[in-house]
Amino acid sequence: MKNLYALLAGTLVAGGAMAQSHPLMHAKKMALAPAHPVASAHAPRGAAIWSDDFSDPSTWQMGGDGANDWVIGQVAPNGDYPSPAILSTTASNGWAIYDSDLYCASSDDAWMQNVTPIDLTGFPVVQLVFEEMYRKFQDHSFVDVSTDGVNWTPFEVNTNITSNNSSTNPAVVTVPISSVAGNQSTVYIRFH
């Protein structure tokens, strides 16, 4: 079964090259959180311009097919084949988790997104960097990006992990999202 810890501390990073070093952010199953600007519109390349560490669950909204939801807290995965808790750099603040092994539902179509839009005006090149612990069964995981909260562009993640295998704990994931979010004043991030 899959367990996904997504964006324990998600960070949007401005920069021109994917090989730049960026602050690590943790991931686990998630819900949306409001944007927290941490730099001016003239941030240097590779600087964090928004971050969230799941210390305030009210900054995230959850939804999906209604069978099960993401959870923010510090409860490790359960079920018949549980993964270990995420070892992210901000794990003590909490994490987001979608624990499909515990739910064991016929459908695991669930998402978590930030409540308050992120203003990326002045940042034409951005990427989302987060830490996660992910175990794949027969599923796919995505970061969806929107500029209106209605129409979403999916970016599949974890494509290198085969069925019944896991990421490292934690794994650092970088998703280039400039094609949708670059220089936009209203950006929503969804873990799906």
Secondary structure, 3 states (H helix, E strand, C coil): CCEEEECCCEEEEECCCCCCCCCCCCCECCCCCCCCECCCCCCCCCCEEEEECCCCHHHEEEEECCCCCCEEECCCCCCCCCCCCCCCCCHHHCEEEEEHHHHCCCCCCEEEEECCCECCCCCCCEEEEEEEEEECCCCCEEEEEECCCCCCEEEEECCCCCCCCECCCCEEEEEECHHHHCCCCCEEEEEC
